[in-house]
Every structure is written in structure tokens, then in C-alpha cells.
Amino acid sequence: MDELTTVVRETGPQPDAAVIWLHGLGADAYDFEPVVPMLALGTGRPLRFVFPNAPVRPVTLNAGMQMRAWYDIGDLDPDGHPEDEAGIRQAAASVGNLLQVQIAAGIPAGRIVLGGFSQGGATALFTALRFPQRLAGAVGLSCYLPLARTLAEEISAANRSTPVFQGHGEADPVVPEWIGRSSHEQLVAAGCDAAWRTYPIPHAVIPEELADVRAFLDRCLPPITGAV
């Protein structure tokens, strides 16, 4: 996977924390940009939001159509198509590079939240749980846990107890709620600090869910002691 292009938005000068947010299948970096004002933590805690673009690739699930996707996907049924393990790991490596870019720019790993929606949320969870430096938190909305069978042996000691927020629509026809719930149970079984919330929606996001994400960011990214 080539270096990812990004859209960056900051909620104030000299941000001391970052949120890297991954879009869903077929969307792009601008998909969640409009929600930045709803997730801002106030002028005292400026955030840098980084929205990367997934590369364009053919997607088996959508009859081979070319679209932005973090990896190929054939079927969400656990007994269906095998997962694109190589693609998932390549996507995680590219997102890991984005994390390193922010760290090199002066924002510590412990002040970065990695999240996303749908396939972006799946990629975010996969990457965060295997990243070698402790992150502030991870968010997965309307998604699932890729390569769940490898989690127990691959989970990073640094991020085993990192807070995770999972939100899911109860009427989701794309990623059924039971798939998300099963992923949540797998995280809990692995010892993760994972919170689970459902909402009366399909495969979408509503203000109530964004308010919960904002509360999660508030918890994970407290003010730095001594900051003005």
C-alpha cells in the first residue's frame, strides 16, 4: 500500500493530541470531516484530526468494482470467503506509519486515538490492538474485528488495556449487530477495556453516538497538567 494521502483539520492552535479517523468502504477522507465540530473538546484542548484516504482497489463484495477500500472483502459471513489477510496487514502497516508520523511531529502515542467507521473501524481496531506503543484509545463504529483468531497471540502488551469504544446500529443490514457484539465479546475475553453501545439505527451514525464518542475522547485525552 502506498503512502496514504490525508485531510487534516485542527480545532485550535498547537494541538497536543490527535485523532486519526478511517473512513468506510467506498467513502473517502472527507466523509467524517463535517463531524469535527461535534467532537471538539474545547479551546483548552485543541485536537488534530487526520483523515486518510484508503487506496482505490477492486472489491469482491461489490462485484469487483473499483473503490476506496482498506483491503478486499468478499463476505462478512464467518463461513464465507476467507479474509484478505495480506490486505488487512498491509493496511495496518500503512495506518501504523500514520501513527508514527504524528509521533515524530511531537504528539506522543499516548495522546492519539485511532478510530473509524465500518471497514475503517475494523482496520482501526486491528491496528490499534497490535501497535507497539500505548495509544490513548481506539474507536470502532459499525464494524467487526478482522482476523479475530490471531488476536490472542498478536495483541500488543502496550495496548491490551487501552480503552476501546464500540458503537453499533441495532438495525444494521450491512454489518449485523450480532457480528459487532461478537467482536466486542472477543475483545473482553482478551482482557481489553472495551465499552459497547447500540443505537436504534441502520449502518449509520447519529448525534447521540457522536456525543458518546466525544465523551470517550474526553476520557482518553484529559488536559495536560500545567497546560494553559
C-alpha positions as CSV (number, residue, x, y, z in Angstrom):
1,M,0.0,0.0,0.0
2,D,1.4,3.4,-1.0
3,E,1.8,6.3,1.4
4,L,-1.7,7.5,2.4
5,T,-2.9,10.9,1.4
6,T,-4.7,12.7,4.3
7,V,-7.0,15.6,5.1
8,V,-6.0,17.4,8.3
9,R,-8.2,19.6,10.5
10,E,-7.2,21.2,13.8
11,T,-9.6,22.6,16.4
12,G,-7.1,25.1,17.7
13,P,-3.5,26.2,17.6
14,Q,-0.7,23.9,18.7
15,P,-2.8,20.7,19.2
16,D,-1.3,18.4,21.8
17,A,-3.5,15.3,20.9
18,A,-4.6,13.7,17.6
19,V,-7.5,11.6,16.3
20,I,-6.8,9.5,13.2
21,W,-10.1,8.5,11.7
22,L,-10.5,5.9,8.9
23,H,-13.5,6.1,6.5
24,G,-15.7,3.2,5.5
25,L,-15.7,1.1,2.3
26,G,-16.3,3.3,-0.8
27,A,-16.1,6.6,1.1
28,D,-13.1,9.0,1.4
29,A,-11.2,11.2,3.7
30,Y,-13.9,13.9,3.6
31,D,-16.7,11.6,4.8
32,F,-16.3,12.3,8.5
33,E,-14.7,15.7,8.3
34,P,-18.0,17.5,9.0
35,V,-18.3,15.9,12.4
36,V,-15.1,17.6,13.7
37,P,-17.0,20.4,15.5
38,M,-19.2,17.8,17.3
39,L,-16.1,16.0,18.6
40,A,-14.0,19.1,19.6
41,L,-13.1,19.2,23.3
42,G,-12.9,23.0,23.6
43,T,-10.3,25.6,23.0
44,G,-8.3,24.4,26.0
45,R,-7.7,21.0,24.4
46,P,-7.1,21.5,20.6
47,L,-7.1,18.3,18.6
48,R,-5.6,17.4,15.3
49,F,-7.9,15.3,13.2
50,V,-6.2,13.2,10.5
51,F,-8.5,11.7,7.9
52,P,-6.6,9.4,5.5
53,N,-7.8,8.1,2.1
54,A,-7.7,4.4,1.5
55,P,-6.3,3.4,-1.9
56,V,-8.7,2.6,-4.7
57,R,-8.9,-1.2,-5.4
58,P,-11.4,-3.8,-6.8
59,V,-13.7,-5.1,-4.0
60,T,-15.0,-8.7,-4.4
61,L,-18.1,-8.0,-2.2
62,N,-19.2,-5.3,-4.7
63,A,-18.7,-7.4,-7.9
64,G,-15.1,-6.2,-8.3
65,M,-15.9,-2.5,-8.6
66,Q,-13.1,-0.1,-8.0
67,M,-13.5,2.0,-4.9
68,R,-11.6,3.2,-1.9
69,A,-11.0,0.2,0.5
70,W,-8.6,-0.6,3.2
71,Y,-8.5,-4.2,2.0
72,D,-10.5,-6.5,-0.2
73,I,-13.6,-8.1,1.3
74,G,-15.6,-11.0,0.0
75,D,-18.2,-11.8,2.7
76,L,-18.9,-10.8,6.3
77,D,-20.2,-14.3,7.0
78,P,-17.6,-16.1,9.1
79,D,-18.2,-19.2,7.0
80,G,-18.0,-17.3,3.7
81,H,-15.0,-16.0,1.8
82,P,-11.6,-16.1,3.6
83,E,-10.4,-12.8,4.9
84,D,-7.9,-10.8,2.9
85,E,-5.2,-11.3,5.5
86,A,-2.4,-9.8,3.4
87,G,-4.5,-6.7,2.6
88,I,-5.5,-6.3,6.3
89,R,-1.9,-6.5,7.4
90,Q,-0.8,-4.1,4.7
91,A,-3.5,-1.6,5.7
92,A,-2.4,-1.9,9.3
93,A,1.2,-1.2,8.3
94,S,0.1,2.0,6.4
95,V,-2.0,3.2,9.3
96,G,0.8,2.4,11.7
97,N,3.0,4.7,9.6
98,L,0.4,7.5,10.0
99,L,0.7,7.0,13.8
100,Q,4.4,7.3,13.6
101,V,4.2,10.5,11.6
102,Q,2.2,12.1,14.4
103,I,4.6,10.8,17.0
104,A,7.5,12.2,15.0
105,A,5.6,15.5,14.8
106,G,5.6,15.7,18.6
107,I,2.3,14.1,19.6
108,P,3.0,11.1,21.9
109,A,1.3,7.8,21.1
110,G,-0.5,8.2,24.5
111,R,-2.2,11.3,23.1
112,I,-3.5,9.6,19.9
113,V,-6.9,8.0,19.4
114,L,-7.3,5.7,16.4
115,G,-10.8,5.2,15.2
116,G,-13.1,4.6,12.2
117,F,-16.4,3.6,10.8
118,S,-17.3,0.3,9.2
119,Q,-14.3,-1.1,7.3
120,G,-12.3,1.8,8.7
121,G,-13.3,0.9,12.2
122,A,-12.3,-2.7,11.6
123,T,-8.9,-1.5,10.4
124,A,-8.6,0.9,13.3
125,L,-9.2,-1.9,15.9
126,F,-6.9,-4.3,14.2
127,T,-4.1,-1.8,14.0
128,A,-4.5,-0.3,17.5
129,L,-4.5,-3.6,19.3
130,R,-1.2,-4.6,17.6
131,F,0.6,-1.2,17.7
132,P,3.7,-1.5,19.9
133,Q,3.3,1.8,21.7
134,R,0.4,2.5,24.0
135,L,-2.3,4.7,22.4
136,A,-4.8,6.8,24.2
137,G,-7.8,4.9,22.9
138,A,-9.5,3.2,19.9
139,V,-12.9,3.6,18.4
140,G,-14.8,1.2,16.1
141,L,-18.3,2.2,14.9
142,S,-20.5,-0.3,13.0
143,C,-17.6,-2.7,12.5
144,Y,-16.1,-6.0,13.4
145,L,-12.7,-7.5,14.4
146,P,-10.6,-8.7,11.4
147,L,-8.6,-11.8,11.9
148,A,-10.1,-12.3,15.3
149,R,-8.4,-15.8,15.5
150,T,-5.0,-14.1,15.7
151,L,-5.8,-11.6,18.4
152,A,-4.8,-13.6,21.5
153,E,-1.3,-14.2,20.2
154,E,-0.8,-10.8,18.5
155,I,-2.3,-8.3,20.8
156,S,0.3,-5.7,21.9
157,A,1.1,-5.8,25.7
158,A,1.2,-2.0,25.4
159,N,-2.4,-1.8,24.2
160,R,-4.1,-4.7,25.9
161,S,-5.7,-2.4,28.4
162,T,-6.1,0.6,26.1
163,P,-9.7,1.9,26.3
164,V,-11.9,0.9,23.3
165,F,-15.3,2.2,22.4
166,Q,-17.6,0.2,20.1
167,G,-20.9,1.6,18.8
168,H,-23.3,-0.3,16.5
169,G,-26.7,0.1,14.9
170,E,-29.3,-2.3,16.1
171,A,-30.9,-2.5,12.6
172,D,-27.6,-2.6,10.7
173,P,-28.2,-4.5,7.4
174,V,-24.5,-4.2,6.3
175,V,-22.6,-5.4,9.4
176,P,-25.3,-7.1,11.5
177,E,-25.3,-6.1,15.2
178,W,-24.5,-9.7,16.3
179,I,-21.2,-9.5,14.4
180,G,-20.2,-6.4,16.2
181,R,-21.3,-7.8,19.5
182,S,-19.3,-11.0,18.9
183,S,-16.3,-8.9,18.2
184,H,-16.9,-7.0,21.5
185,E,-17.1,-10.3,23.4
186,Q,-13.8,-11.4,21.8
187,L,-12.1,-8.1,23.0
188,V,-13.4,-8.6,26.5
189,A,-12.2,-12.2,26.5
190,A,-8.8,-10.9,25.5
191,G,-8.7,-8.6,28.6
192,C,-9.4,-5.4,26.7
193,D,-11.1,-2.4,28.3
194,A,-13.9,-2.3,25.8
195,A,-17.2,-0.4,26.0
196,W,-20.2,-1.4,23.9
197,R,-23.2,0.7,22.9
198,T,-26.0,0.1,20.5
199,Y,-28.4,2.6,18.8
200,P,-31.7,2.3,17.0
201,I,-30.2,3.0,13.6
202,P,-29.1,1.1,10.5
203,H,-25.5,1.3,9.1
204,A,-25.0,5.0,10.0
205,V,-24.0,7.4,12.8
206,I,-26.3,9.7,14.8
207,P,-25.7,12.7,17.1
208,E,-26.2,10.6,20.2
209,E,-23.5,8.2,19.1
210,L,-21.1,11.1,18.3
211,A,-21.8,12.5,21.7
212,D,-20.7,9.2,23.2
213,V,-17.5,9.3,21.1
214,R,-16.9,12.8,22.3
215,A,-17.3,11.7,25.9
216,F,-14.8,8.8,25.1
217,L,-12.3,11.3,23.7
218,D,-12.8,13.5,26.8
219,R,-11.9,10.5,29.0
220,C,-8.9,9.4,26.9
221,L,-7.4,12.8,26.2
222,P,-7.5,14.7,29.5
223,P,-5.9,18.1,29.8
224,I,-2.2,18.1,30.2
225,T,-1.2,19.1,33.7
226,G,0.2,22.6,33.6
227,A,-1.2,23.4,30.2
228,V,-2.6,26.9,29.8
